[in-house]
Each structure stands twice: as C-alpha cells, then as structure tokens.
C-alpha cells in the first residue's frame, strides 16, 4: 500500500489594512482645543507675573540703597521723634451705665407668701422708649380685690365693737363713780351724826362711831376699786383698739400689694425683656397672659443715653490702663464704624478666666486672671444697643517722648539682652548698640544710641555686605 501525501491546506488570503480616515478640518469660527503643554506654559507665565506683582506691592514705597559691592534691594526706615502710642485691644459686649431691674412684685400681706399665681395682663413692648413713672406692666389678682373688700368689712365691724365697748365702759365708770359719791355722802352723814354723841347715851354714841368707821371703810374700798377698774377699763379699750389697728394694717398691706401689681418705670429708658424659666420648663421671654413667680426678673429699663463696653483685661495688661484713658470702640454689627470712648471703671479684684479652681487639672485657663472694666461710649448713636459685641483699642495716657523706630529694626545677638540696629550711612551699614526705653506693638522708643533722622535697616543685610 503506497503512502498518499495529503494535500496542502489552503492559505488565508492576505487582508490589506484599511486606511484610517483623516479628521475633517474644523468648522470655520470654532477654535481648536489647546494642547496640555500650551496650558501648562500659560499657567507658569501667569504664576510668575503674579509673584512679580506681589513682590512689587510688598516693596512699594521702600527706599532702596546699595551697600558697598552689593546689588540687592533693602528696606530702610527713618528714625523720627514723637510720642510712643501704646494701645491695648479688649473685647466685650455693650451694656448701659444706668438701668433698672424690674421684678415680679412680691406680696407682703399676711398669709400670702405661698401664692404665686400672678398673671400678666399688659406688658410694654420690647424696644419701646418710656418715661419715668409710665406703667410698663400690670398683673391681675382678682382674689386680692375680693379679700380687701372682706377685710374692710371686718375693719368696720371691729370699729363698731370698739365704739360699743367704749360706751359700755363709760356707763360702768359712771355707775362706779356714783357708788363712790354715795359712799362718801354716807361717811360725811355718819360724821355729822357722830357729833351728837355727847347728848346721847354711851351705847348710841358707840353705834354712831361704828357706823362712821364702816362708812369710811366702804368709801375707801370703793375709791381703791375705782382706781383698779380705771386701769382695767383702759386695758379693755386698748385691746379693742389694737384689734382695729391690726385689721387696718392688714387692709393697708393688701392695698399696697394691689398698687404693686401696676409696675411703673423708675427711670426713663428703653424696655428690654429678660429671658426666664417658665412653668413649661423652657426659657422664653414673658408675654401677656403668662403666669410667673413673684421676684422673677422679667424686664430691664436701660438708659440708652449712656452706653458702655463691658470687657475684661488680663491682670498684667491692666497695669498700663488708667481711668480716663481714651479708647476707640468698634462694633461687629457695623464694620468700619468707630466711636470715641473713655475708661470709666476698672475692677479692684481679679477673677478666674475659666471659673476653675487652682486645684483643677487640664484647665490652664483657671490660672489666668482677668480684671473687669467699663468703657463709656462718648459718641451717642441710636444704633448702639445692649448685648451687641464690641471691641475697643484703649490708648494709654502715659505717652513718653523720644526717638521712634519700627520695632522690626531692633536686633539682638544670641544670648545677649542688649539691642542694636544697623544704621545706613555713606552706602554702608554700621551696627550700633541702642538702649530701648519702651516698646509698643509696632514701634520702639529709643532712649540712647540713635538720633532722629538717621536711616536704619529693616530687612536683613544685603548679600555681600557686612555690618560693623
């Protein structure tokens, strides 16, 4: 059997690659999208331009001088003479210098301490201006009106009882007086009869003597009883008078309480409603129809003609503040507005800033002490209202005079307390030691070592120069 060679497999036909379509040119008027490289280049150019503009603004108005052999720009300043102005910024809230706290009236009448159902019938709106003596709130107490009427009837009955008792006592006193007069007449008659004893028998004479002595004793006894009964009758009448007086005082106390239910403004000013804890367990302002407890603070009348900034200052900074120092007050509610102020009160005792004790842990504010102060706003403005947040720059009244330089011009070597500056003269920078008298936030007062008009270096030394 002969081998049969298999026929070769047919080869796959070669496929020619399909030509890629050429993108059509953009339509007229539509720009092509820039490449990523072009965008990065434009951003880099813009960044460099911005940096150059900021550098130019930062060095605008700065004198440029070239040191010996140096080609870099430096910042210079000229020492000048004048007063060192030191200011201290404090923050606080707006309050009034004069105000009156209005509380719910307390009833002073007897057996009224447990009553707390005081209902507000009328209430002056918050923010309104009232005069002194104007009614700002009224409370309703119907039971008190009825109680006063009942007690007045009791007073009338007590007064009637007093008059009746006085009349009865007068009758008794007259009856007792008549008895004493009769006893005296009997005694005098017995004395007359006793004179006839000489013409009578001894027995009759002894009888007349006994009768006269008995009449004298009876009259003396009635006189003594009369003095005692006078004191008894006076005490009886005095007791009735005290009962009447007690009832009258009772009514008077209730009448005064009734007058307190109509609250009047003690001073002129603006009405400010206070937030209080109501019976529903929430904090809210009082409204008409609410029932609030006696003694609760529900309103203030503030004198808006004198407003102050109530602030606190650190006990270290407080050493530089004196009463009468000027201040510039700014309100957060009105940016850019400034008002003249003056320090009128500085506290005598410091308080803890965080309210913690010296034994508390993890509360560093407990060791920071602050002193309260008040700054009177001397520019009256109707926009200045209580509880607005404010800040004030207090300017110290002690303003020493001398040579002033920017504080950034002062330098000191490592480990040395002495200060020096670089003075620019003849194109060179010379190091000169100075004695600093006082400093503020931006300026320093030089006591010795520098004259007004000399130029000093603010920035670092230029490259390639050395100060000496």
C-alpha positions as CSV (number, residue, x, y, z in Angstrom):
1,X,0.0,0.0,0.0
2,X,1.6,3.1,-1.1
3,X,1.5,6.3,1.1
4,X,-0.7,9.0,0.0
5,X,0.6,12.5,0.6
6,X,-2.0,14.8,2.0
7,X,-2.9,17.9,0.0
8,X,-1.6,21.1,1.4
9,X,-4.0,23.3,3.3
10,X,-5.2,26.4,1.6
11,X,-3.6,29.7,2.8
12,X,-5.7,32.5,4.2
13,X,-6.0,35.4,1.8
14,X,-3.9,38.5,2.8
15,X,-6.1,41.4,4.1
16,X,-4.9,44.8,3.2
17,X,-5.1,47.4,6.1
18,X,-8.0,49.7,5.8
19,X,-6.8,53.3,5.5
20,X,-7.5,55.5,8.6
21,X,-9.9,58.3,7.9
22,X,-8.4,61.8,8.1
23,X,-10.3,64.0,10.5
24,X,-12.0,66.8,8.7
25,X,-10.8,70.3,9.3
26,X,-12.6,72.3,12.0
27,X,-15.6,74.2,11.0
28,X,-15.0,77.8,10.4
29,X,-15.4,80.0,13.6
30,X,-14.8,77.1,16.1
31,X,-11.4,77.3,17.8
32,X,-9.4,74.2,18.3
33,X,-8.8,72.8,21.8
34,X,-5.3,73.9,23.0
35,X,-2.9,71.2,23.9
36,X,-1.9,70.4,27.5
37,X,1.6,71.8,27.1
38,X,0.3,75.1,26.0
39,X,-2.0,75.3,29.1
40,X,0.9,74.5,31.4
41,X,3.1,77.1,29.8
42,X,0.4,79.8,30.2
43,X,-0.1,78.9,33.9
44,X,3.6,79.2,34.6
45,X,3.7,82.6,32.9
46,X,0.7,83.8,34.9
47,X,2.3,82.5,38.2
48,X,5.5,84.4,37.5
49,X,3.6,87.5,36.7
50,X,1.6,87.2,39.9
51,X,4.7,86.7,42.0
52,X,6.4,89.7,40.5
53,X,3.3,91.9,41.1
54,X,3.1,90.8,44.8
55,X,6.8,91.5,45.3
56,X,6.4,94.9,43.8
57,X,3.4,95.7,46.1
58,X,5.4,94.5,49.1
59,X,8.3,96.7,48.3
60,X,6.3,99.7,47.2
61,X,7.5,102.9,48.8
62,X,10.6,101.3,50.4
63,X,13.8,103.1,49.9
64,X,16.5,101.0,48.0
65,X,20.1,101.6,48.8
66,X,23.1,99.6,47.6
67,X,25.8,98.7,50.1
68,X,29.4,98.7,49.1
69,X,29.7,96.0,46.5
70,X,26.1,94.8,46.9
71,X,23.5,94.8,44.3
72,X,20.4,93.7,46.3
73,X,17.5,95.9,47.4
74,X,17.0,96.6,51.1
75,X,14.2,98.1,53.2
76,X,15.1,101.2,55.2
77,X,13.2,103.5,57.6
78,X,14.0,106.8,59.1
79,X,14.0,107.4,62.9
80,X,11.7,110.1,64.0
81,X,10.9,112.0,67.2
82,X,7.5,111.8,68.8
83,X,5.3,110.1,71.4
84,X,5.1,106.4,71.8
85,X,1.4,105.4,71.5
86,X,0.6,102.2,73.3
87,X,-2.8,100.7,72.8
88,X,-4.5,97.6,74.2
89,X,-7.4,95.8,72.4
90,X,-10.1,94.4,74.6
91,X,-13.4,92.7,73.6
92,X,-16.7,92.7,75.3
93,X,-20.4,93.5,75.0
94,X,-22.5,96.7,75.0
95,X,-24.3,97.5,78.3
96,X,-25.9,100.5,79.8
97,X,-24.3,102.6,82.5
98,X,-27.7,103.1,84.2
99,X,-30.5,100.6,84.3
100,X,-33.4,99.5,86.5
101,X,-34.2,95.8,87.0
102,X,-38.0,95.1,87.1
103,X,-39.1,92.1,89.0
104,X,-42.4,90.4,89.6
105,X,-43.9,92.1,92.7
106,X,-43.8,90.2,96.0
107,X,-46.9,90.3,98.1
108,X,-46.3,91.5,101.6
109,X,-49.7,90.9,103.1
110,X,-50.1,88.2,105.8
111,X,-50.7,84.6,104.7
112,X,-49.8,85.5,101.1
113,X,-46.3,84.0,100.8
114,X,-47.5,80.8,99.2
115,X,-49.4,82.5,96.4
116,X,-47.6,82.6,93.0
117,X,-50.5,82.9,90.5
118,X,-49.5,86.3,89.2
119,X,-50.9,86.7,85.6
120,X,-49.6,89.4,83.3
121,X,-52.5,91.4,81.9
122,X,-50.5,94.1,80.0
123,X,-46.8,94.4,79.1
124,X,-44.9,97.2,77.4
125,X,-43.3,96.0,74.1
126,X,-39.6,95.4,74.0
127,X,-37.5,98.2,72.4
128,X,-40.0,100.9,73.2
129,X,-38.9,104.1,75.0
130,X,-40.8,105.0,78.2
131,X,-40.8,108.0,80.5
132,X,-40.2,107.8,84.3
133,X,-43.5,106.9,86.0
134,X,-45.1,105.2,83.0
135,X,-46.9,101.9,83.5
136,X,-44.8,99.1,82.0
137,X,-46.6,96.0,83.3
138,X,-49.9,95.1,85.0
139,X,-50.8,91.9,86.9
140,X,-54.2,90.5,87.6
141,X,-55.1,89.3,91.1
142,X,-58.9,89.1,91.5
143,X,-58.8,87.2,94.8
144,X,-56.8,90.1,96.3
145,X,-59.5,92.6,95.4
146,X,-62.2,90.4,96.9
147,X,-60.0,89.8,100.0
148,X,-59.6,93.5,100.5
149,X,-63.3,94.1,100.5
150,X,-63.8,91.3,103.0
151,X,-61.2,92.7,105.3
152,X,-62.6,96.2,105.0
153,X,-65.9,94.9,106.3
154,X,-64.1,93.2,109.2
155,X,-62.4,96.6,110.0
156,X,-65.8,98.3,110.1
157,X,-67.2,95.7,112.4
158,X,-64.1,96.0,114.7
159,X,-64.5,99.8,114.8
160,X,-68.2,99.3,115.7
161,X,-67.2,96.9,118.5
162,X,-64.7,99.4,119.8
163,X,-67.3,102.2,119.9
164,X,-69.8,99.9,121.7
165,X,-67.1,98.9,124.2
166,X,-66.2,102.5,124.9
167,X,-69.8,103.3,125.6
168,X,-70.2,100.3,127.9
169,X,-67.1,101.3,129.8
170,X,-68.4,104.8,130.2
171,X,-71.6,103.5,131.7
172,X,-69.7,101.3,134.1
173,X,-67.3,104.1,135.1
174,X,-70.3,106.4,135.7
175,X,-72.0,103.8,137.8
176,X,-68.9,103.2,139.9
177,X,-68.4,106.9,140.3
178,X,-72.0,107.3,141.6
179,X,-71.3,104.5,144.1
180,X,-68.2,106.3,145.4
181,X,-70.1,109.5,145.7
182,X,-72.9,107.8,147.7
183,X,-70.3,106.1,149.9
184,X,-68.7,109.5,150.6
185,X,-72.0,111.1,151.4
186,X,-72.8,108.3,153.8
187,X,-69.5,108.8,155.5
188,X,-70.0,112.5,155.8
189,X,-73.5,111.9,157.3
190,X,-72.1,109.5,159.8
191,X,-69.5,112.1,160.9
192,X,-72.4,114.6,161.5
193,X,-74.3,112.1,163.5
194,X,-71.2,111.3,165.5
195,X,-71.0,114.9,166.7
196,X,-74.3,114.3,168.6
197,X,-72.7,111.6,170.7
198,X,-72.3,114.0,173.6
199,X,-76.0,114.2,174.2
200,X,-76.6,110.6,173.5
201,X,-76.1,107.5,175.7
202,X,-72.8,105.7,175.5
203,X,-74.4,102.8,173.6
204,X,-75.8,105.2,170.9
205,X,-72.5,107.0,170.8
206,X,-70.7,103.7,170.2
207,X,-73.1,102.8,167.5
208,X,-72.6,106.1,165.7
209,X,-68.9,105.7,165.9
210,X,-69.1,102.2,164.4
211,X,-71.4,103.5,161.6
212,X,-68.9,106.3,160.7
213,X,-66.0,103.9,160.6
214,X,-67.9,101.5,158.5
215,X,-68.9,104.3,156.1
216,X,-65.3,105.4,155.9
217,X,-64.1,101.9,155.1
218,X,-66.7,101.5,152.5
219,X,-65.8,104.7,150.8
220,X,-62.1,103.9,150.9
221,X,-62.7,100.5,149.4
222,X,-64.8,102.0,146.5
223,X,-62.1,104.6,145.8
224,X,-59.4,101.8,145.6
225,X,-61.6,99.7,143.4
226,X,-62.3,102.7,141.2
227,X,-58.5,103.2,140.6
228,X,-58.1,99.5,139.7
229,X,-61.2,99.4,137.5
230,X,-59.9,102.5,135.6
231,X,-56.8,100.5,134.6
232,X,-59.0,97.5,133.7
233,X,-61.3,99.7,131.5
234,X,-58.3,101.4,129.8
235,X,-56.7,98.0,129.1
236,X,-60.1,96.7,127.7
237,X,-60.4,99.7,125.4
238,X,-56.8,99.4,124.4
239,X,-57.3,95.8,123.4
240,X,-60.2,96.7,121.2
241,X,-58.2,99.5,119.6
242,X,-55.3,97.1,118.8
243,X,-57.7,94.7,117.1
244,X,-58.9,97.6,115.0
245,X,-55.4,98.6,114.3
246,X,-54.4,95.1,113.3
247,X,-57.2,94.9,110.8
248,X,-56.4,98.3,109.4
249,X,-52.8,97.3,108.8
250,X,-53.9,94.1,107.2
251,X,-56.0,96.1,104.7
252,X,-53.2,98.6,104.1
253,X,-50.7,95.9,103.3
254,X,-53.1,94.4,100.8
255,X,-53.8,97.8,99.3
256,X,-50.0,98.4,98.8
257,X,-49.8,94.9,97.2
258,X,-52.6,95.9,94.9
259,X,-50.7,99.0,94.0
260,X,-47.5,96.9,93.2
261,X,-49.5,94.9,90.7
262,X,-49.2,98.0,88.5
263,X,-45.5,98.3,87.8
264,X,-44.2,101.8,86.8
265,X,-40.8,102.7,85.3
266,X,-38.5,104.2,87.9
267,X,-36.2,105.8,85.3
268,X,-36.7,106.8,81.6
269,X,-35.2,104.5,79.1
270,X,-35.8,101.6,76.7
271,X,-37.7,98.4,77.5
272,X,-35.6,95.1,77.4
273,X,-37.4,91.8,78.1
274,X,-35.4,89.3,80.0
275,X,-35.3,85.6,79.4
276,X,-36.7,83.5,82.2
277,X,-37.5,79.9,83.0
278,X,-41.3,79.4,82.6
279,X,-43.6,76.8,84.0
280,X,-43.4,74.7,80.9
281,X,-39.7,74.0,81.5
282,X,-38.4,76.3,78.7
283,X,-36.5,79.6,78.6
284,X,-38.5,82.4,77.0
285,X,-39.5,86.0,77.4
286,X,-42.6,86.9,79.3
287,X,-45.8,87.6,77.3
288,X,-49.2,88.8,78.2
289,X,-51.3,86.0,79.8
290,X,-48.2,84.2,81.3
291,X,-48.1,83.3,85.0
292,X,-44.7,83.9,86.5
293,X,-43.3,83.6,90.0
294,X,-43.0,86.6,92.4
295,X,-39.5,88.0,92.5
296,X,-38.5,86.8,89.0
297,X,-36.6,89.3,86.8
298,X,-38.6,89.7,83.7
299,X,-37.7,93.2,82.4
300,X,-35.0,95.9,82.4
301,X,-35.3,99.6,81.7
302,X,-32.0,100.7,80.2
303,X,-30.8,104.3,79.8
304,X,-29.6,104.3,76.2
305,X,-28.2,107.8,76.6
306,X,-25.1,106.3,78.3
307,X,-23.8,103.1,76.8
308,X,-20.6,101.3,77.9
309,X,-18.5,98.4,76.7
310,X,-18.3,95.8,79.5
311,X,-14.9,94.0,79.0
312,X,-12.2,92.2,80.9
313,X,-8.4,92.6,80.6
314,X,-5.6,90.4,81.7
315,X,-4.2,91.4,85.1
316,X,-0.7,92.1,83.6
317,X,-2.1,94.4,80.8
318,X,-4.3,96.1,83.4
319,X,-1.3,97.8,84.9
320,X,-1.0,100.1,81.9
321,X,-4.7,101.2,81.9
322,X,-5.9,104.1,84.0
323,X,-9.4,105.6,84.5
324,X,-9.8,108.4,81.9
325,X,-7.8,106.7,79.1
326,X,-9.2,107.3,75.7
327,X,-10.4,104.4,73.5
328,X,-11.7,103.7,70.0
329,X,-14.7,101.5,70.0
330,X,-15.8,99.3,67.1
331,X,-19.0,97.2,66.8
332,X,-19.0,93.9,65.0
333,X,-22.5,94.7,63.7
334,X,-21.3,97.9,61.9
335,X,-17.9,97.2,60.3
336,X,-15.8,100.3,59.7
337,X,-17.7,102.5,62.2
338,X,-15.7,103.9,65.1
339,X,-16.8,105.7,68.2
340,X,-14.9,107.6,70.8
341,X,-14.7,106.1,74.3
342,X,-13.2,106.6,77.7
343,X,-12.4,104.2,80.5
344,X,-14.7,105.0,83.5
345,X,-14.3,101.9,85.7
346,X,-11.6,99.3,86.5
347,X,-12.3,96.5,88.8
348,X,-10.4,96.2,92.1
349,X,-10.3,92.4,92.2
350,X,-9.3,89.8,89.5
351,X,-11.4,86.8,88.7
352,X,-10.6,83.5,87.0
353,X,-11.0,83.5,83.3
354,X,-12.4,80.0,83.1
355,X,-14.0,79.8,86.5
356,X,-11.9,76.8,87.6
357,X,-10.0,76.5,90.9
358,X,-6.3,76.2,91.4
359,X,-6.7,72.5,92.2
360,X,-8.4,71.7,88.9
361,X,-6.5,69.7,86.2
362,X,-6.4,70.1,82.5
363,X,-7.8,73.6,82.6
364,X,-5.0,76.1,82.0
365,X,-7.4,79.0,81.9
366,X,-8.0,78.5,85.6
367,X,-4.7,80.3,86.4
368,X,-5.4,83.2,84.1
369,X,-6.9,86.1,86.0
370,X,-8.9,88.9,84.4
371,X,-10.0,92.3,85.7
372,X,-13.4,93.7,84.7
373,X,-13.5,97.2,83.1
374,X,-16.0,99.6,81.5
375,X,-15.5,101.9,78.6
376,X,-18.1,104.7,78.2
377,X,-19.0,105.5,74.6
378,X,-18.9,109.3,74.2
379,X,-20.5,109.3,70.7
380,X,-24.2,108.7,71.2
381,X,-25.8,106.7,68.4
382,X,-29.2,105.1,68.2
383,X,-27.7,102.1,66.6
384,X,-25.7,101.2,69.8
385,X,-28.0,98.7,71.6
386,X,-27.4,96.4,74.6
387,X,-25.9,93.0,74.1
388,X,-24.0,93.9,70.9
389,X,-20.5,92.5,70.7
390,X,-17.8,95.2,70.5
391,X,-14.0,95.7,70.7
392,X,-12.1,98.7,71.9
393,X,-8.5,99.9,71.5
394,X,-7.6,101.6,74.8
395,X,-4.8,104.1,74.4
396,X,-2.6,104.5,77.4
397,X,-2.4,108.1,78.8
398,X,1.3,107.7,79.6
399,X,3.0,108.6,76.3
400,X,6.7,109.0,76.7
401,X,8.6,111.1,74.1
402,X,11.8,110.3,72.3
403,X,13.2,108.7,69.1
404,X,10.8,106.2,67.5
405,X,11.8,103.4,65.2
406,X,9.9,100.4,63.8
407,X,10.1,97.5,66.2
408,X,11.3,95.2,63.5
409,X,14.5,97.2,63.2
410,X,15.6,96.0,66.7
411,X,18.1,93.1,66.7
412,X,19.9,91.2,69.4
413,X,22.7,88.7,69.3
414,X,22.2,85.2,70.5
415,X,22.3,85.0,74.3
416,X,22.6,88.8,74.7
417,X,20.0,91.1,76.1
418,X,21.5,94.2,74.5
419,X,19.7,95.5,71.4
420,X,21.3,97.1,68.3
421,X,20.3,98.4,64.9
422,X,22.0,98.8,61.5
423,X,22.5,102.4,60.6
424,X,22.8,103.3,56.9
425,X,25.4,105.9,56.2
426,X,27.6,106.6,53.2
427,X,26.3,103.5,51.4
428,X,27.4,101.3,54.3
429,X,25.6,99.6,57.3
430,X,27.1,100.1,60.7
431,X,25.9,98.2,63.8
432,X,25.1,100.4,66.7
433,X,24.0,99.5,70.2
434,X,20.9,101.3,71.5
435,X,19.0,101.4,74.8
436,X,15.3,100.7,74.5
437,X,13.1,102.7,76.9
438,X,9.7,101.2,75.9
439,X,8.0,99.3,73.1
440,X,4.5,99.1,71.6
441,X,3.1,96.6,69.2
442,X,4.7,98.3,66.2
443,X,7.2,100.9,67.5
444,X,10.1,101.1,69.9
445,X,11.2,104.2,71.9
446,X,15.0,104.6,71.9
447,X,16.5,106.2,75.0
448,X,20.1,106.5,73.8
449,X,22.2,105.4,70.8
450,X,20.2,106.9,67.9
451,X,19.2,110.3,66.6
452,X,16.1,111.4,64.8
453,X,16.6,111.5,61.0
454,X,19.0,108.6,60.8
455,X,18.2,105.8,58.4
456,X,18.1,102.3,59.8
457,X,17.8,98.9,58.2
458,X,14.6,96.9,58.4
459,X,15.3,93.9,56.3
460,X,18.3,91.6,56.5
461,X,21.8,92.7,55.4
462,X,22.2,92.7,51.6
463,X,24.2,89.9,50.1
464,X,27.9,90.7,50.0
465,X,27.8,93.3,52.8
466,X,28.9,93.2,56.4
467,X,27.7,95.5,59.2
468,X,30.3,96.8,61.5
